[in-house]
């Protein structure tokens, strides 16, 4: 990833001005890194809201420590970026010392009770990934649900090593500087992380969602999104189940219960969700097809936002539905009420065109 042109150096650059107490100059200095720091914190912590807090604290600490920043320190091509990553990564590692890893309900057995204080993984809107077209494809792969969940199961140091080296493409020396450790230590953590990621893959998950979506015939994703949304709008359980794969998993964090297989999902849908009226608006989340879910409020007769359903596809069938029931739809750019009528174009969930990655590519691949 090329360093943003912040014009940091020089007497009149934002770094020099920021050191005089010029806050707008500081904002210009760090502004190009905000989005990627947020993504970095999300990968490390599995929480959109915790990532917000980490970015705010990182920038506050950077502002307060400007007088101690050494522009030529270390081996980084972009010392400001490396410095911010050092602050953000260390803040994430500090938080992870006292917090349990985030999970999805499917990470526990059907008869296994999750801890009472479990913190669930949160979704991430693609709208925040698309701002930088040059890196949007890589960013989508590195926030796919399966990959982010797998990261949470690594030790904090392994997690940091694989994110810095395999996702962000930091050289080993620069990653060691960020983590305040040695190159052999980073390489050792990275190798352990890669082995753990490979061992933890679900059977059939050899392709990323970017590859799965890229393999669909032109227009098929839009058609699939329309069929799925229409089936929910009509309460058509047969149409919904017809789109599911044989190994489908259906979960609804923060609820701990989950269902496996089309028959179990059908029974659950008929028993409760489809006794209510829904509207689904296609969107994208974690590099995957997703839907903003709206539930009819019988009192007002209006549909109210409920959360975000993220779908995992395998060979054109739905292999997982993760319904995040408490997600705020605002970061997805979705309205307070669903639009009337048929959905067209980008609103129908068709991701922007992007080249397919070859087998074995992407974060964590060996």
Secondary structure, 3 states (H helix, E strand, C coil): CCCCCCCCCCCCCHHHHHCCCCHHHHHHHHHCCHHHHHHHHHHHHCCHHHHHHHHHHHHHHHHHCHHHCCCCCCCCCCHHHHHHHHHHHHHHHHHHCCCCCCECHHHCCCCCCCCCCCCECCCCEHHHCCCCCCCHHHHHHCCCHHHHHHHHCCCHHHHHHHHHHHHCCCCHHHHHHHHCCCHHHHHHHHHHHHHHHHHCCCCCCCCCHHHHHHHCCCCHHHHHHHHHHHHHHHCCHHHHHHCEEEEEEEECCCCCCEEECHHHHHHHHHHCHHHCCEEEEEEEECCEEEEEEEEEECCCCEEEEEEEEEEEEECCEEEEEEEECCCCHHHHCCCCCCCCCCCCHHHHCCCCCCCCCCCCCCCCCC
